[in-house]
Amino acid sequence: MINNKKVVVIMPAYNAEKTLEKTYNEIYQKIVDEIILVDDFSSDDTKKVAKKLDITTIVHEKNKGYGGNQKTCYRAALKADADIVIMLHPDYQYTPKLIPAIASMMAFGEYDAVIASRMLCNSALKGGMPLYKYISNRFLTEFQNVLIGEKLSEYHTGFRGFTREILEKLPLEDCSNDFIFDNEMLALILYNGYKIGEISCPTKYFPEASSINFLRSCKYGFEVLWVSLKYRFAKMQIPVKLFNCKGKSLDTSVELNYYNKGIS
């Protein structure tokens, strides 16, 4: 807890058996009130490792996609009465040691959301990010900054924090269940006037760290361009479903399949 704000860390997991424990061990738990992991129908023993670590674990009975996984994570965090929610990939690509700093930036009312950026201080290339990923990240970010009118250093990190208000009020049910969910969520945050802060984050690339393949990366890139264009259209008062219409907030009445707790 920070400044009387309950801090919940959520981890959307898929085949994270080899990296979960290392990630968990670096979480500074003196300020974290609860950790929730959602296993998106992994083919390895992710849920068993989570149970061994006594992490509150929810298991999908079929794969719902990266965005679908996050929606379950956020529903669970809201049910746990979180004030601040930190989304951390359990693949050990991002250092959990930054959680207190990220949470503090929101707990004292300075920001509504915080992203841990790999682009600040050249952290991405130093951590081994492939050059083609770095170049595409920089291009997409600059394109988005021009259309959205912001100056973020990146939009594509898997380490983020949000206040409860964002999770309750934004139409996240209308966002994709695929990888573009992250980008749509940031666009909605900015469109609705919330403040996003950034913090420099070292990163590590290694075989066990999760990553989408080249073809899915290309698909994601085109979807990012389309989200940015839709944002600009909406600002020009052109009807766009995700931005201009009253969408659906997260349905917290959905029953969750807890793997190691007698609750739902």
Salt bridges, closest charged atoms under 4 A:
GLU21 OE1 - LYS52 NZ 3.09
ASP40 OD1 - HIS60 ND1 2.69
ASP54 OD1 - LYS261 NZ 3.93
GLU142 OE2 - ARG138 NH2 3.43
GLU154 OE1 - ARG118 NH2 2.83
GLU165 OE2 - LYS169 NZ 3.57
GLU168 OE2 - ARG164 NE 2.93
GLU173 OE2 - ARG75 NH2 2.79
ASP178 OD1 - ARG216 NH2 2.72
ASP178 OD2 - LYS219 NZ 3.33
ASP182 OD2 - ARG160 NH2 3.93
GLU223 OE2 - LYS219 NZ 2.77
